[in-house]
Amino acid sequence: MAKKLIDQTCEGFVSLLASKAPVPGGGGAAALVGALGTALCSMAGNLTLGRKKYAAVEPDIRALLEKGERVRTRLMELVDADAAAFEPLSRAYSIPKDDPSRETVLEEATKKACAAPMEMLEQCARGVELLEEMLEKGSVMLVSDVGCGAVCCKAAMECASLNVYINTKTLKDRVVAEALERRTDDLLKEYGARASKIAAAVTTQLRDR
């Protein structure tokens, strides 16, 4: 079995990303950045646990850590899920244009290629929600990490959206395409703003004299 992309070393993953290999690409990078953003939320939580000052919110922090673990794990899985969807799409594009099955196969593969980046958006949105609560309840010593996590999640959502749009652009089924685009737009608008609000709050807190 081929080595999973997510099991590569950091150097190996980045080298693959820079190479002629078709995967990982923007989708895999988006999922990984989202996982890093969520991991920063967990880091803040783990370093808050056990501190007397935050004893009252320890149950909440533990709950955030459990949720964060699920989000981070799924985003890491989506690195390879995105890559797996690329192969059938690539094969579909290679079908001769005079083949009567080409359009149907290509349409189905394109729809399936939207699934991973759409889920990345959903998972990163959950990550932003966790970061909001962590900013409120976590150690003030870790606010910069929470802010960085929010910036990562927002960037991941923006990257994932581009991987949705490149596929919806070519879909013949405009009902499906427009539904995917609306959902993408809504998530970007709401959670992009919420992530920016976290980062702005952290910046204000750090620069307040």
N, C-alpha and C positions, 0 to 999 in steps of 0.2 A: 504494500500500500504506500502511495506517495505520502511524503511528509506533509502534514497540514501546514498551511501558511502561518497560522498562529503559533506553531511550535518552532518556527525559525528563531534564531537569535535576533536581537535588534539589528545587528549589522547585516545579517542574512536577509532579513525582511526588507530593509532599506535598499540593499543591493539589488534584490529582485525587483523592487519598485522602480529602480532607476534603469533596469535592463530592458532588452527588447521583449522580454516575456510579457504576454498579454495580461497576465494576472500575477500579483495583485495590481489593481489600478486605483482610480479615484474612490470607488466604492469600498474597497478593502481599507484604504487609508482613512476614509470617513469613519468606518466602524471602529478601527483601532483608536483613533483620536477620541471618539465618544467613550470608549472603554477607559482610556486614560483620564478623561474628565471625571468619570464616575469613580475611578480608583482614588482620585484626589479627595473626593468626598469621604470615602471610606478611611483614608489616611487621617483626615481630620477627626473622624469619629473615634478611631482606634487610639489616637493620642489624647482624646478627651476622657476616655474611660479611665476610671480609677482615681480621678482627681476630686478631692473633697469639695472643691468649689462647684463642681458640676454633678454632685451626687444626686440631686433632685431630678435631673434630666437623664440619668443613666439608662433607665428603661427605654426612653425615647431614642437615645443614641444607639442602643442595641438593636432596636427595631429598624432604624435607618441603615445600620450595617447589614442586616439580613436582606433588606430590599436592595441595597446597593450591590450586594454580591450577585443577586439574580440578574440585575441589569447589566453589570459588567461582564458576567459570564455569557449572557446572550449576545452582547455586542461582539465579544471575541468570536463566538460561533458564527456570527454574520460575516466576518472577514472571509471565511471559507465558503459560506453559503453564497455570497456574492460572486466569488470566483467560479463556483460550480454552475451558476446560472449563465455564465459567459460562454461556456463551451457549446451548449446547444444553440445559443444565439449566433455564435460564430459559424457553426455548421449550417444553420438556416440561411445565412447570407451567402454562403458558398454554393447553394443550390442554383443550378442554371435558371436564368430568368424565363426560359420557355417551358420549364417544368410546371405543370398545372398545380402541383402540391405546394409550390414554393410560398405562395402568399399565405396559405393557411398555417403552414409550419412556422413561418417567420412571425406571423401575428401571435401565435401561441407562445413562442419562445420570448418574444418581446414583452408580453404580459408577465411571464414568469420572471423575467429579468427585473421587473419593477418591484417584486416582492421584498427582496433583501433591503434595498435602500428605503422603502416605505417603512419597514420595521425598524430600521436604524433611526428614522425620525421619531417613531413612537417611543423607542427605548431611551433615546437622548432626552426626549421631553420628560420622561420619568426621572432621568438623572437630574434635570434642572429642578424638578420638584424636591428631590432629596437635598440638593445643594441649598435651596432656599431655607429648608428647615435646619440644615446643618449650620448655616450662617447665623441663624437665630439662637441655636442651642449649643453649638460646639464651642470649643476653647477659642478665646480671642487671639491666642497665639498662633492659630492656624487659619486666620481669615484670608491670608494671601493665597493659601492653597485652595480654599473654597472658591475664591475669585478666579483663580487659574482654571479650576474645574469647570466653572460656568462658561468661561471663554472657550475652552475646548469643546464643550457640548454644543455651544452655539455654532462654532466652526464646523463641527461634525454634521450638524443638521443642514447647514448651508451646502456642504459638499454632497451630502446624501440627496438633497433636493435636485442638484444638477444631474445626478444619476437617474433620478425619476424622469426629469424633463427630457433628457436625451432619448429616452425610450418612448414616452408618451407622444413625442413629436411625430413619430413614425407610425403610431397605431392607427389602423383603419377604423377601429371601433372607437369613435369619438365620445360616446357616452362613458365608456370605461376610462378613457384618457382624461376627460374633463373632471370626472369624479376623483381620480388620483391627483390631478393637479390642484383641485380645490382643497383636498385634505392636506396636501403638502403646503399650500399657501397658508392655510389656517394654522398649521403647526408652527411654521416659520414665524408667522406674525405674532402669535401668542407667546411661544416659548423663546423665540429669539429676543423679544422684548424683556421677558422675565430674566433671561440669562444676562442681558445687558444691565438690567437693574441690579442684579447681584454684584456684577463687576464694578458698577458705579458706586454702590454702597461700600464695597471693600476699599476702593480707591479713596473715597472721602474719609473713611475711617483711618486709613494708613497715613493720609496727608494732613489730617486734622492736627493742628498745633495747639 
